[in-house]
Amino acid sequence: MKIVLHPSVDEALCQQVRDTAPDAEVVMVDDRNAIEAVADAEIIFGVFTSEIVRAAPNLKWIQSTSAGMDKALIPEVADSDIVLCNASGVHAVQVAEHAWALTTALTRGLHVSLHHQRDHAWKRPPLADLLGATILIVGFGGIGQYYAQLAQGYEARLIALDIQGGDKPDYVEAIWGMDRLDEGLQLADVVFIAVPYTPETEKLIDARTLGLMKNTAFLVNTARGPIVDEAALAQALKSGEIAGAGLDVFEREPLSPDSPLWDMENAIITPHAAGASPNRHNRTVAFFCENLKRYLAGEPLFNEVDKSLGYPKRERRVN
């Protein structure tokens, strides 16, 4: 059995994989030698392309290090028997922390205060209060659940939407189906987007749904950019239809220099950084090794992607 790690990780992490599968050949590669290395590979951990998959006739399992599978379900994978697993839940902590930081910064006007600081202006920004606020969490996988854990300390009313339902923590008021999105948007003071990007969620938040939100409400998106209609959002921010937005993801990345979002005082922009962490590789390799043990034992893998859905079913996902 050959396992290819692409791109390379620290030698200590590579050794962790070797210790998990001592009878396997484990190699680390980069873009320069990936095609050659995968010719006899059974498993790929990390990044892959159409060219890489086509060059790997013996490939049986790909463990992605990403949670979102919108770019991973290429025809060479989607139309094959190759098992694809994502990293849903593995990055939940840092993504949810980033989303919560955007939430609190928006409500307390920190982004506006930074502008005032640069101008040496002693002005108070518009302020909101999260205590007792209604927060709508759209997507209640690992990221949505950890975000809810952070929010519970604010005694907020938490309502989650999830197409697969799930067990409800005591501090969450309800888990609704996605068919109640409109109702939730009308109630919410904060809307947090944490759903996968699929054909069903493309432009889930558009001019119509933005129009349902309170003009005092905030939108936070750390999922995928195309879930939100960017032009409609810019217009809603400009007109005051909603109070503000915290955005880590965009329809096209990097965000175009001429996007109106850059200059909007009621928007906070970060460069698709929510999943970044100095501990990212440690966590993804540790998760891979747990799944590798299951693979070697012939057991079902965690986070196996249902290719018809574009994400793992609830009973297989790790939160």
C-alpha positions as CSV (number, residue, x, y, z in Angstrom):
1,M,0.0,0.0,0.0
2,K,1.3,3.5,-0.9
3,I,0.1,6.6,0.8
4,V,0.9,10.0,-0.7
5,L,0.9,13.2,1.4
6,H,0.4,16.2,-0.8
7,P,1.7,18.8,0.0
8,S,4.4,17.8,2.4
9,V,4.0,18.1,6.2
10,D,6.4,18.2,9.1
11,E,8.6,15.1,9.3
12,A,7.1,14.4,12.8
13,L,3.6,14.4,11.3
14,C,4.7,12.1,8.4
15,Q,6.1,9.7,11.0
16,Q,2.8,9.7,12.7
17,V,1.2,8.4,9.5
18,R,4.0,5.8,9.2
19,D,3.4,4.6,12.7
20,T,-0.3,4.3,12.0
21,A,0.3,2.2,8.9
22,P,3.8,0.6,9.5
23,D,3.5,-1.7,6.5
24,A,2.7,1.1,4.0
25,E,5.0,3.2,1.9
26,V,4.4,6.8,3.0
27,V,5.8,9.6,0.8
28,M,5.5,13.3,0.9
29,V,5.4,15.2,-2.4
30,D,4.9,18.7,-3.8
31,D,3.5,19.9,-7.1
32,R,6.7,19.1,-9.0
33,N,6.6,15.3,-8.4
34,A,3.0,14.6,-7.4
35,I,2.0,13.1,-10.8
36,E,4.8,10.6,-10.8
37,A,4.4,9.7,-7.1
38,V,0.7,8.8,-7.3
39,A,1.1,6.3,-10.2
40,D,0.9,3.4,-7.7
41,A,-0.8,5.2,-4.8
42,E,-3.8,3.7,-3.0
43,I,-4.4,6.7,-0.7
44,I,-3.9,10.5,-1.1
45,F,-4.0,12.8,1.9
46,G,-4.4,16.5,1.1
47,V,-4.7,18.3,-2.2
48,F,-5.6,16.7,-5.5
49,T,-6.4,17.7,-9.1
50,S,-7.9,16.1,-12.1
51,E,-4.5,15.4,-13.4
52,I,-3.4,13.8,-10.2
53,V,-6.5,11.5,-10.0
54,R,-6.1,10.5,-13.6
55,A,-2.5,9.5,-12.9
56,A,-3.5,7.2,-10.0
57,P,-5.3,4.1,-11.4
58,N,-5.0,2.3,-8.1
59,L,-6.5,5.1,-6.0
60,K,-9.1,4.0,-3.5
61,W,-9.4,6.8,-0.9
62,I,-8.8,10.5,-0.8
63,Q,-8.7,12.3,2.5
64,S,-9.2,16.0,1.9
65,T,-8.0,18.6,4.4
66,S,-10.8,20.9,3.4
67,A,-14.4,20.9,4.8
68,G,-16.0,22.4,1.7
69,M,-16.2,20.0,-1.2
70,D,-17.5,22.3,-3.9
71,K,-14.1,22.2,-5.7
72,A,-13.3,18.6,-4.8
73,L,-16.1,16.8,-6.6
74,I,-14.4,16.9,-9.9
75,P,-15.7,14.3,-12.5
76,E,-12.7,12.1,-11.9
77,V,-13.8,11.7,-8.3
78,A,-17.6,12.2,-8.5
79,D,-18.0,9.6,-11.2
80,S,-15.7,7.0,-9.7
81,D,-15.6,4.5,-6.9
82,I,-12.9,6.5,-5.1
83,V,-14.0,7.2,-1.5
84,L,-13.7,10.9,-0.6
85,C,-13.6,12.1,3.0
86,N,-13.6,15.8,4.0
87,A,-12.4,17.5,7.1
88,S,-15.8,18.7,8.4
89,G,-15.5,19.4,12.1
90,V,-11.7,19.3,12.1
91,H,-11.4,23.0,11.6
92,A,-14.6,23.8,13.5
93,V,-12.9,25.5,16.4
94,Q,-10.9,28.1,14.5
95,V,-13.6,28.8,12.0
96,A,-16.2,29.3,14.7
97,E,-13.8,31.5,16.7
98,H,-13.2,33.7,13.7
99,A,-16.9,33.9,13.0
100,W,-17.6,34.8,16.6
101,A,-14.8,37.5,16.5
102,L,-16.5,39.0,13.4
103,T,-19.9,38.9,15.3
104,T,-18.6,40.7,18.3
105,A,-16.6,43.2,16.3
106,L,-19.6,44.1,14.3
107,T,-22.0,44.5,17.2
108,R,-19.5,46.6,19.2
109,G,-18.4,48.7,16.3
110,L,-14.7,47.8,16.6
111,H,-14.2,48.1,12.9
112,V,-15.6,51.7,12.9
113,S,-13.5,52.5,16.0
114,L,-10.3,51.5,14.1
115,H,-11.2,54.0,11.3
116,H,-11.7,56.6,14.0
117,Q,-8.4,55.7,15.6
118,R,-6.5,56.2,12.4
119,D,-8.2,59.6,12.0
120,H,-7.4,60.5,15.7
121,A,-11.2,61.0,16.1
122,W,-12.8,60.6,19.5
123,K,-16.2,59.2,18.3
124,R,-18.4,56.4,19.4
125,P,-19.4,53.9,16.7
126,P,-22.9,52.5,16.4
127,L,-23.3,49.8,19.1
128,A,-25.4,46.8,19.5
129,D,-25.9,44.3,22.4
130,L,-25.7,40.5,22.0
131,L,-27.1,39.8,25.5
132,G,-30.5,38.2,24.8
133,A,-30.1,38.6,21.0
134,T,-31.6,36.1,18.6
135,I,-28.9,34.3,16.6
136,L,-29.8,32.2,13.6
137,I,-27.2,29.6,12.7
138,V,-27.7,28.4,9.2
139,G,-26.0,25.0,9.1
140,F,-25.5,23.0,12.3
141,G,-22.5,20.9,11.6
142,G,-19.3,21.1,13.6
143,I,-18.7,24.9,12.9
144,G,-22.3,25.8,13.7
145,Q,-22.3,23.8,16.9
146,Y,-19.0,25.3,18.2
147,Y,-20.3,28.8,17.3
148,A,-23.4,28.0,19.4
149,Q,-21.2,27.0,22.3
150,L,-19.4,30.4,22.1
151,A,-22.7,32.3,21.9
152,Q,-24.4,30.6,24.8
153,G,-22.3,32.6,27.3
154,Y,-24.2,35.7,26.0
155,E,-27.6,34.2,27.0
156,A,-28.6,34.6,23.4
157,R,-31.6,32.9,21.9
158,L,-30.1,30.3,19.5
159,I,-32.0,28.9,16.6
160,A,-30.3,26.5,14.2
161,L,-31.3,25.4,10.7
162,D,-30.0,22.2,9.3
163,I,-31.2,20.0,6.4
164,Q,-30.2,16.8,8.3
165,G,-31.6,17.8,11.7
166,G,-29.6,16.4,14.6
167,D,-29.4,16.3,18.4
168,K,-30.2,19.6,20.0
169,P,-28.0,20.9,22.8
170,D,-29.8,22.3,25.8
171,Y,-28.7,25.8,25.1
172,V,-30.1,25.8,21.6
173,E,-33.8,26.6,21.5
174,A,-34.6,24.6,18.3
175,I,-33.2,23.0,15.2
176,W,-35.4,23.8,12.3
177,G,-35.4,22.5,8.8
178,M,-34.2,24.7,6.0
179,D,-37.8,25.3,4.9
180,R,-38.1,27.7,7.8
181,L,-35.2,29.9,6.6
182,D,-37.5,32.9,5.9
183,E,-39.0,32.7,9.4
184,G,-35.6,32.6,11.0
185,L,-34.3,35.5,9.0
186,Q,-37.2,37.7,10.2
187,L,-36.4,36.9,13.8
188,A,-32.7,37.1,13.8
189,D,-30.4,39.8,15.1
190,V,-27.4,37.9,13.8
191,V,-27.4,35.4,10.9
192,F,-24.4,33.1,10.7
193,I,-23.8,31.1,7.5
194,A,-22.3,27.7,8.1
195,V,-23.8,25.5,5.4
196,P,-21.8,23.7,2.7
197,Y,-21.8,25.3,-0.8
198,T,-24.0,23.1,-3.1
199,P,-26.4,23.8,-6.0
200,E,-29.1,24.1,-3.4
201,T,-27.3,26.7,-1.3
202,E,-26.0,28.9,-4.1
203,K,-27.3,32.4,-3.5
204,L,-29.3,31.2,-0.5
205,I,-28.9,34.7,0.8
206,D,-30.1,37.0,-2.0
207,A,-32.0,40.3,-2.4
208,R,-35.3,38.6,-1.3
209,T,-33.9,36.9,1.8
210,L,-31.8,40.0,2.8
211,G,-35.0,41.9,2.6
212,L,-36.5,39.7,5.3
213,M,-33.8,40.6,7.8
214,K,-34.2,43.4,10.3
215,N,-32.4,46.6,9.4
216,T,-30.5,46.2,12.7
217,A,-29.4,42.7,11.9
218,F,-25.9,41.5,11.0
219,L,-24.8,38.8,8.6
220,V,-21.6,36.7,9.1
221,N,-20.3,34.3,6.4
222,T,-17.3,32.1,6.9
223,A,-18.6,29.2,4.7
224,R,-18.4,29.9,0.9
225,G,-18.8,33.2,-0.9
226,P,-21.4,32.1,-3.6
227,I,-23.9,31.2,-0.8
228,V,-24.5,35.0,-0.6
229,D,-25.4,37.1,-3.6
230,E,-22.6,39.6,-3.3
231,A,-24.2,42.4,-5.4
232,A,-27.4,42.1,-3.4
233,L,-25.5,42.2,-0.2
234,A,-23.5,45.3,-1.2
235,Q,-26.8,47.0,-2.0
236,A,-28.4,46.0,1.3
237,L,-25.4,47.3,3.2
238,K,-25.4,50.6,1.2
239,S,-29.1,51.2,1.7
240,G,-29.1,50.2,5.4
241,E,-31.4,47.3,4.7
242,I,-29.2,45.4,7.2
243,A,-26.8,46.8,9.7
244,G,-23.6,45.1,8.7
245,A,-21.7,42.1,7.5
246,G,-18.6,40.1,8.5
247,L,-17.2,38.3,5.5
248,D,-14.4,35.9,5.2
249,V,-15.4,34.4,1.9
250,F,-16.5,35.8,-1.5
251,E,-17.9,34.8,-4.8
252,R,-14.4,35.3,-6.4
253,E,-11.2,35.3,-4.4
254,P,-9.2,37.3,-4.0
255,L,-12.0,39.9,-3.7
256,S,-11.7,42.3,-6.7
257,P,-10.0,45.6,-5.8
258,D,-13.0,47.5,-7.2
259,S,-15.6,45.7,-5.1
260,P,-17.8,48.2,-3.2
261,L,-17.5,46.0,-0.1
262,W,-13.9,47.3,0.5
263,D,-15.1,50.8,1.3
264,M,-18.2,50.1,3.3
265,E,-17.9,51.1,6.9
266,N,-20.5,48.6,7.9
267,A,-18.6,45.6,6.5
268,I,-15.6,43.7,7.9
269,I,-13.5,41.8,5.3
270,T,-11.0,39.1,6.1
271,P,-9.1,37.1,3.4
272,H,-10.6,33.6,3.7
273,A,-8.5,33.1,6.8
274,A,-11.1,31.6,9.2
275,G,-9.7,28.1,8.8
276,A,-6.1,29.1,9.3
277,S,-4.2,28.0,12.5
278,P,-0.7,27.1,13.4
279,N,-2.3,23.8,14.6
280,R,-4.1,23.1,11.4
281,H,-1.7,20.4,10.1
282,N,-1.5,18.7,13.5
283,R,-5.3,18.4,13.6
284,T,-5.8,17.2,10.0
285,V,-3.0,14.6,10.2
286,A,-4.4,13.4,13.5
287,F,-7.8,13.0,12.0
288,F,-6.4,11.3,8.9
289,C,-4.6,8.8,11.2
290,E,-7.8,8.0,13.0
291,N,-9.5,7.4,9.6
292,L,-6.5,5.4,8.4
293,K,-6.9,3.0,11.3
294,R,-10.5,2.5,10.3
295,Y,-9.5,2.0,6.6
296,L,-6.9,-0.6,7.6
297,A,-9.6,-2.4,9.8
298,G,-12.1,-2.3,7.0
299,E,-14.5,-0.1,9.0
300,P,-16.6,2.8,7.6
301,L,-14.7,6.1,7.4
302,F,-15.5,9.3,9.2
303,N,-16.7,12.2,7.0
304,E,-17.2,10.0,3.9
305,V,-18.8,12.4,1.4
306,D,-22.1,11.4,-0.1
307,K,-21.3,12.5,-3.6
308,S,-25.0,13.0,-4.5
309,L,-25.2,15.5,-1.6
310,G,-21.7,17.1,-1.7
311,Y,-21.1,16.5,2.0
312,P,-21.2,13.7,4.6
313,K,-24.5,12.4,5.9
314,R,-25.1,13.2,9.6
315,E,-24.4,9.8,10.9
316,R,-20.9,9.8,9.3
317,R,-19.8,13.3,10.0
318,V,-17.5,14.3,12.8
319,N,-18.6,17.4,14.8
